[in-house]
Amino acid sequence: MLRYLLLLLPAAAMAQAPLPGAGLAWSAERPLTAADFTSRPRPADTHAARTSSTINTDINCQGDLAQGTAVARFEPNRSWIQDPAHLTPALLRHEQLHFDLTEVYARRLRQQLAALRVPCARLGVRFKAVTQSLFAAWAKAEAEYDRDTNHGLRPDRQAAWETQTRAELNELNAFGELN
């Protein structure tokens, strides 16, 4: 049996990889709350909050049959709110959408892994190519989201991203919450 495990992290979270399975798995029924943000910002951190999330992936091969999983996870111990007393619903929605974007890319990865048709002996190279490409697209989307919404301070752009992300989650519903 051949097994691959890869942790995909947005750029802000790459310094310290969490243990696989740590954190909160994404769920449509369980949005983030202020209590989920358990870390503290460093003195140099100027943003109002930070969401750290990952995509945990796992591939198992038995013979020529490969099965892959991808789970979007929120990392409470690396996520923070600068001033919890001034947490607004708009700020929490902005941070939730970062996590929702992680789920969009986890679903896209599940979709790609389901379509992967290569012999297990050559799976490593293909798996790496698929995950690296997806990670690059995810990192780009996260950066574009913050830039376009000015970190949630542009309500019109925030609303547009919320609508677009909900639509993407719906389009990828067949690859949703599999775990």
Buried (B, 14 or more C-beta within 10 A) or exposed (E): EEEBEBBBBBEBBEEEEBEBEBBBBBEEEEBBEEEBBEBEBEEEEEBBBBBBBBBBBBBBBEEEEBEBBBBBBBBBEBBBBBEEEEBEEEBBBBBBBBBBBBBBBBBBBBBBBEEBEEEBEEBBEBBEEBBEEBBEEBBEBBEEBBEEBEBBEEEEBBEEBBEBBEEBBEEBEEBBBEE
